Amino acid sequence: MENKGRTINIPKLEISDQERAENKLTPESLDAGVRLLREAGLVVIESVLPPDWIAELDVAMETVLSNEDNGHEGEHPMLQMPFMDPRIIDNPFAMPILKAAMGEKVYAYLPYGCNSTRPGNEIQWIHRDSGQLFPELPFPLPVSTIVVNIPLVDFTVENGATEVWPGSHLIVDDAAVRNSPYNVCEPERAANYPSFQLEMPAGSVVVRDMRCWHRAMPNRTKNTVRHMLALVYFRRFHHAPDAPGIFRARIPKEIWNNMSEEAQEVYRFQTHD
C-alpha cells in the first residue's frame, strides 16, 4: 500500500563550516540535534566524514563481508583498523547528542554491525529495532537505545535508502504487536503516517531512536552494494553482563590502548587485553 504522507522533510541538523572543521557542535547545534532526536526520532548530519576515507572504508567493509563465510582467523577484523577509527566509535558529532539524550554513562559493545543491501534485495517488513521500555504503559518513555548509522556510499532511492517513519518512536503498540518479533508494523497501519527514504551523502552521520519504524528498501542498481555502519548505544540501566550471546569479542590490547578515555568509558563492559 502506498504511504499517504510521502512528502516530508528529512530531519537534518545544519552545522557551520567551523563546526565541521573543529569536529565539535556548538551548544546551539547540540540543543537542536537533541530536539530533533526527541521529536522526530532521528537526526541527520550530512557529509561530516572525509569522502576519500569513507570510500576506503567501504572497500574494506566489502572485503570483510566477502570473507565472512571463511570464518575469522585471529582477531575479529572489525576490531582492527580502519574499523576502530575514533571517527567511527567515538564520533564527535553523534556522541554529544546521544549522551545528552541518554546521560553521560551510556555504553556500547564491539564489534559493531553493518547493514548491507545488495542488488536484487527485496523490500523488508516495517519494524522497530527496539520496543517501548515498558510496553504495557499507554505512553512512551524517554529514549533508552540509540543507533548511530554511517553510510559508506551515497544513499539514494535507487540503491535502497532506508525508509523511516519519523515520530513513530512515540507510538505505543497494542499487545499483539509488541509481542511479535521486532514489533512488526503492518503496512496498512504505517500508511496512515508520513515517511521518507533516507537519502544522504556517504560520510553522513545519523542518530536514531531505535523505536522508529523503518525498513530496508530494494536495491535496484546493477552493481552498487549499499553498506551502512550501525553502532548501538544503551542507557546505563540496560547492562546485562551475564546475558548470553552479547558481543563477547575481546578488544586487542594495542587497539584498547589507542582508544581515547572517552571511548574506553563507553566500551567499559567489553572484554579487553
C-alpha positions, -999 to +999 in steps of 0.1 A: +000+000+000+013+035-009+021+058+020-004+087+022+021+112+035+051+106+014+064+142+011+082+151+043+115+167+052+143+146+065+152+159+100+187+174+092+209+193+116+226+221+096+260+229+111+286+256+103+319+252+084+336+260+117+318+231+135+329+208+107+365+220+108+367+217+146+346+184+147+326+200+175+290+211+178+281+244+193+258+244+223+230+257+200+236+229+175+236+203+202+203+215+216+188+215+181+201+180+175+187+166+207+154+183+200+152+166+165+160+133+181+134+137+207+106+149+184+113+132+151+131+101+164+163+108+144+187+135+133+209+135+102+242+154+100+253+153+064+288+148+049+309+152+081+334+124+073+361+127+046+349+112+013+382+095+004+384+078+038+348+067+036+355+052+001+384+033+015+363+021+044+336+009+020+362-012+002+375-026+035+339-034+046+331-053+014+363-073+019+353-083+054+318-093+044+331-113+014+354-133+036+327-139+064+319-174+051+355-184+057+354-175+094+378-153+113+414-164+120+429-145+148+414-112+159+380-102+146+386-079+116+360-054+128+382-049+159+411-037+138+418-006+119+402+010+099+370+000+117+382+011+151+389+046+140+378+071+166+357+089+139+335+058+140+335+045+176+338+079+192+321+102+166+324+138+177+290+147+163+269+117+174+283+112+209+273+146+224+238+142+211+232+106+223+248+115+257+226+145+261+196+123+253+206+092+275+231+105+300+269+105+302+271+069+313+259+054+280+277+022+270+281+000+239+296-033+227+321-042+199+322-052+172+295-030+158+274-041+128+269-032+092+236-032+073+241-040+037+217-041+008+228-058-024+214-055-059+183-076-061+174-074-024+137-073-017+117-049+004+119-056+042+090-056+066+083-025+086+096-029+122+113-014+152+147-025+164+137-018+200+102-017+215+090+006+243+108+002+276+075-005+294+052-016+265+022-020+287+021+017+295-002+038+273+026+064+268+062+063+256+092+070+279+125+088+270+148+070+247+170+042+261+186+027+230+201+047+201+218+035+169+244+056+151+245+049+113+272+059+089+265+054+052+296+043+033+281+052-001+256+078-011+221+067-001+196+070-029+161+057-038+177+036-065+201+018-042+176+012-014+179+041+010+162+031+043+126+041+047+119+057+081+087+069+098+096+100+118+078+103+151+069+066+152+091+062+183+063+079+202+036+054+190+026+028+216+017-006+202-011-029+213-003-063+228-004-083+196+022-061+180+045-057+210+046-095+215+057-101+179+094-103+169+108-069+160+075-052+168+064-056+132+041-029+119+015-039+092+018-018+060-019-007+064-012+009+097+020+026+086+002+040+056-016+064+079+017+081+088+043+100+068+076+085+059+107+092+038+136+073+022+168+084+040+187+099+011+220+113+022+256+115+011+283+090+021+300+100+053+269+114+069+260+105+105+225+095+116+215+093+153+182+074+155+159+063+183+157+025+178+119+026+184+114+042+150+096+022+123+118+016+094+126-009+066+153-017+041+142-009+005+150-027-027+184-021-043+176-016-080+212-008-091+233-033-110+264-033-090+262-009-060+263-025-026+248-002+000+268-005+032+259+014+064+277+010+097+255+005+128+267+013+163+242+006+191+243+026+224+224+018+256+213+039+286+232+027+316+205+005+332+204-018+302+236-036+311+232-074+314+267-088+320+256-124+320+233-123+291+243-150+266+254-141+231+260-104+237+291-091+219+318-112+237+347-103+213+379-093+230+394-060+221+432-063+213+455-045+237+471-023+211+436-011+200+423-006+235+454+014+245+449+037+215+413+044+223+405+077+239+395+078+276+360+088+265+358+058+241+371+034+268+344+046+291+317+039+265+330+004+259+339-003+296+319-035+298+338-050+268+364-076+274+399-064+265+435-074+269 
